[in-house]
């Protein structure tokens, strides 16, 4: 048995990400090896977990992966940990279809107790009714304790603790209102901004968690048997050598995707921003990221842009997702309105002008496989008569059609969709 739990909230904006990051660092300070997980498809929160815990965070998404696969990757990555901490998504019971895809579904799948984060701003004893509802709404989901956020004073905390006692749910801590603990903004809410002193911020949050949360009590009430391990998926076909773009512009990857590649290929990393030579490879993977923040460096590296274009012209296989797809366009117009040349494999432009959020789960069939992933971006593609056709119709989680293309040019496959292939064979995308 080890301490393991899922951090959820009553709704988005309660501070569960801040609390999770501070808790991971606080437990790490105690010398514990803590394996972090992130419910849902968000790859940015997972990067923060990794910085705080010192171990790569792993996504648990019940729409992109089967229940057996969720159990498999949880057991795989948590096997050698002293504790496992999963951060939820949105409110505890919020999914794409009622509770489907929700944090509660992950908790049920893995048998994890829930630590509920409650925003206590402008409320006191009324939280008793709220907590009672969350604790009893689904008997399959155990609320093991509550952490209050935005607590104004000692007397305020006393009301909140009384509410928990009367409901019969332990109060594990009361975090104060501190403006300096607010996370920095980004397109989705967080960014690994080099101008923001991330380590110092994580340290301040951890200090606050250590001061205001009973960590010993938390570790005690959340000790559970390790869930049964799921069955490993069939291995992919050997690929040979895979070159993965990995720098400030291209960093949004799912940990298990890379692990799958490492099972059947030699994985080498390169930087489209700095390296002038493309590594020899049987597949080039250009994941998403923040190319819009690094357009000058990307366009200035002409040798790399030329190398990737020549690789594609020779029939090389390229998988490009979101920001990686933008990089393959003729040019990208940045937030400053300046158009900068990119690789030019896809005969179209991408632009940050008229920024509008587009997000959601995506599914399409290609190569005899049902592919699942997630779309999230503010950029758009400028319509062009020369653009390659879409080779697949994409659908959202409820089966509705969406107009997000899946571009195919020779052996280049590109889309705004971030794919998850933890149970699939990525080689089938290319025939």
N, C-alpha and C positions, 0 to 999 in steps of 0.2 A: 504494500500500500504506500502511496505517496500523496502529498497534497496536490490536488488538481481541481481546477474550477474554471467556469466561464464567467467573464465579467460582462454583464448586460446592463441595460438602462431602461427606464420607462419610456423614453423617446430620445431622438437625436438631440444633441446639444446639452446633454446632462453632464458632460465631462468625463465620459468613460475612457476616451483615448488618453487624455492627460493622466488620469488615475492609473491606467494600465502601464503607461510609460514609466511613471514614477515608481510604481510597485515593482516592475521588472528590475529597475536599477536598485531599489532598496533591498530586494531579495538577493540580487547579485552581490551587493556589499556584504551580505551575511555569508558569502562563500558558497551559495547554492547555485547549482547549474540548473537554470530555469529555461525550459523550452517554450517559446512563445508561439501562438497560433492566432490567425485572424479569420473570423467568420466572414464569408462572402468573398467577392472578387477584388477587393481593394488591395492594390500592391503597394500603395504609398504608406499607409499605416503600418504595414508589415516591415517596411524599411526602417521606420522609427523603432519598432519593437527590436529589430536586429541591433540597432545602435545601443539601445538601453540594456538589452540582455546579454549581448555578446554572442548570441547564437541566432542563426538565420530563422526568421519567422516563416511559418508555413500556412498557406491558405486552406481553409475547410469550407467548401462551398457545396451545399447539397443539391444545387441545380446543375452545376458543371460536373459533379462526380456522384457516383452511386454510393449508397450507404456503406456497402462493403469496402469501397475504396476509402471513404472517410475513416473507417476503422483501421484500415491498413496503414494510411499515412500517419494517423495519430499514434498508433503503436510503434511505427518505424522510427519516427523522430523523437517520441517521448520515452523510448525504452531505456535510455541511459541517463535520463534527467532526474534531478532531485525533486523537481516540481514541474507541473505543466500549467500554463496560464493561457487561456484563449480569450481574445477580445471579441465581443459580439458586434452586430451591425444594426444600426437604427434602434428601435425599441425591441424589447425581448420577443414579442410575438409578431413583429412586422416582417412579412415576407412578400414575395411577388404575387402570391395568391393565398390570401389569409396567412397561415403560418408556414406555408411551403417556402423553403429557402430562408427561413428566419433563424435567429440565434437559438430560439427554443427547439427548433428541429435538430440543430447540432447537439444541443444539450441532451435531448432524448436519445439521439443516435449513439452517443458516447457514454451516456449515464453520468454526465458531469453535473455537480451542484452549481447553482448560479449565485454569484454575488451581485446584487442589484444596486446600481448607482442611481440615487434619487437627487434631483435638483431641489433643494429645500428653500430656494429664494422665495420670499413672500408667502411662506406657509409654515405651519407648526404642527399641532396635533392632528390636523386633517390628513397628514401623511399616513396615519394608521389605516384609514379606509383604503388608500391607494395601495399600501403594502399588502394588506389583507387580500385585495383583489388579485394582485400579481402572484401572491403565494398560493392561491387556491383556484385560479382560473383553469389550470391544467394540472391535474394530480400527477401526471408523468414528469413534470418539471419541478425540481426541488429548489426553492429559494433558501439557501443556507445562511444568508446574512445580508445586511444592507450597509452601504457606505453613503453617507449624505455629503453632498457638495454644496458650495455656496452658503455655508453656515455663518450667520452674522455675529454670534456672540456665544458666551458660555451658557447663558440662560436659554438662548435659542436651541442650543444642542441638548439641553436638559429636556425640553418639550419633545424633541425628536426621539431621544432615548426612551422616554416614557411611552411614546407611541409604539415603538418597536417591542418593548416589554409587554405591553397589553395585547399585541397581536401575536406574540410568541415567536418572533423572528429576531435573532441577535443583531444588535447594532455593532458593527465592526469598526466604525470610525466616523468622524465629522470633519470634513475638509473645509477650511475657511475661505471666505471671499478674498482672493488675492489676484489683482490684475496682472501681476508679473508671471502668473502661472498659465495665462491664456496662450494657446498654441498660435504660432504664426499663420497667416493666411496663405493659401495657394489656390490653384484652380479648383481643387476639390476640398481644400481646408488645411492642408499641410504641405510644406515643401522642404526639401533638403537644401535650403538657401545658404550659400557660403557666407553671406553677410550676417546671418543670424547665428549667434553663438549657441549652437545646438547643445553641445556638451554641458555648458554652464546652465542652460535651461533645464536639461534633464536632471542635473544635480540638484537644482532648486526644488523641482517637483518631488524628487526622491526624499529630500530633507523634510518637506511638508508631509509626505506620506508617513515617514518614520515617526514624526512628531504626533500625528493626529489619527493614525490607524493602528489598531491592536494587531500587529502582524503575527504574534504568537497565537492569538485566538483564531485568526484567519487560517493559519496553517493547520491548526488543530481540527477545526470544524469541517475542513474540506479534504481531509484524508479519505481516499477511496481506493478500492482495488483497481488495478489497471484494467481498462476495458479489453475484452478479447480481441486479439489481432485479426484483422481481415486478411483475405487471401490476396497475395501479390498478383497484379495483372500479368498477362502474357508479355514476354519481352518484345521489344521492337526489332525490326530487321536491322542488321549491321549497317551503319552509314559510312564508317571510315573516319573522316575528320570533319568536325563542325566548328566553324568560326563564329563566335558570338560577339556582337558589338556590345561593349561594356565601358561606358564612361558617363560623364554628367548628362549627356544628351540622350543616351539610350541605356536605361537601367530598370525599366519596369518589366520584371520577369516573375514567373511563379517558380518557387524553389523546386517543386517536384518535376516541372518541365525539364529543368536543367539536369536533375538527377536521372531522369529517363534517358536523356541524351548521353550522359556519362556512362550508362550501362552498356551502350552499344557503339560508342564513338569516342575518339579522342577530342575533347572539347578545348579549344584554344580561344582566348579572348583578345580583342583588338579594339582600338579607339579610332572611330571615324574622325574625331577631332584632332588627334595628334599623330597617329601612325601614318606613314606615307605608303606602306606596302600592305596589301591584303594577304593574310596568311593563306597558304595552300589549303584548300578545303573542298569537301564533297557537298557541303551545304553551308550557306551563309545565313545566319539568323540575325535580323535587325529588329529588336524588340522596340516597344514604345518607350517614351520618356519625355524629355523636355527639349526637343530640338529647337523650339521657338525661342528659347533663352540663349542659344549658342549658335545662332545662324552665321555670325561673322566667322567663327572658328571653322564651321563646317564648310562654308563656301570658300574659305581661304585655303583649305587643304585639297588643292586640285589633284595632286597625285593619288590620293585615296579615292576621290570621286571618279577619276579616270579608271582606276584599277577595278572598282566595283562594276563600272559600266562595261569594261572589257570582259570581265568574268561572266556577266550576263550574256553578252554577245556571243561568247563561246559555248553557251548552253548551260552555264553553271546554275545550280539550284539556289534560289534565294527565297526565304520566307520573311516578309516584312509586315510588321503590325503597327498601326496607328502612326506614331512618330517615325518609325522605320519606313512606313509607306510614304510619308511626307518627304523624307530624305530622297526617295527614289524618283520623285516628281522632277519636272524641268526646273522649277523654282518654287520658293516659298516666300510669300510676302509677310513680313513680320508685323508685330504690334505697332512698330514705328512707321508702317506704310512703305517700307523699302523692300523691293523685290530682289532676292538673292538667288543666284543659280545653285542648283543642287545636282544630283547625279544625272537625271535626264532619261532614265529608263522608261518611266511612265510619261506619256505625252500629254501632260496636264500640269497645272499649277495647284498648289495648296496655299491657303491664305489664313491669316489670323484676323483679318479685317471683318467687321460685323460679327464678332465673337458671340457664339450661342451654344449653350451646353446641349450636348446630345449624349445620352447614356442609356444603358439597359442591357439585359442579357440578350445574346444572339445565338442562333442555331442555323446550320445549313448542312446540306449533304453534298459530299464530294469524294470521289474515289471510293465509293461504296461505304463510306463511313459517315456517321452522324457527328458533326463537329459542334462543340459548344464553347462559348466564350463570353466576353463582355466588352461593350463599347463605351468609351468615355473620352470625350474630347470637346474642345471649344473651336477648333479649326474647321475648315471646310475645303472641299475640292472645287476648283473653278471648272465649270462644264467646258469640255473641249470635244470637238468632233473627232479628234485623233486619239482620244483616250481608249485604252483597251476595253473590250466588253467585259461585263460581269459574267462569271462562269457558274454562279450559284445564286439562288434566291435565299435571302436571309429572313429569319422569323424571330419574333421576340418570345419571351418565356411562356406567353399564353397562346402562341401559335399564330399571332397576327403578322402579316407581312411588313417588312421594313425595307427601305430603299438603299440600304448600305451595300455598295458593290463588293464583290470579291474579284479583284482584277487578276487576269492571267496574261502574261507576256512571255512567250517562250517558256522557260522553266522558272519564271519569277511569279510568285503568288503573293499578292499584297491586299491588305484590307485594313479598315479601321478597327476590326475586331481583334481583341487579345484572346488567343486561343488557349485552352487548357487541354493538354494531351497526356495527362497522368495515366489514363487507361487506354489510350489509342496509339497507333503507330504513325508517327508524323510522316514517314516515307510514303504512305499511301496518298498523301496530298499531291504527289508528283507522278503518280502512276507507276 
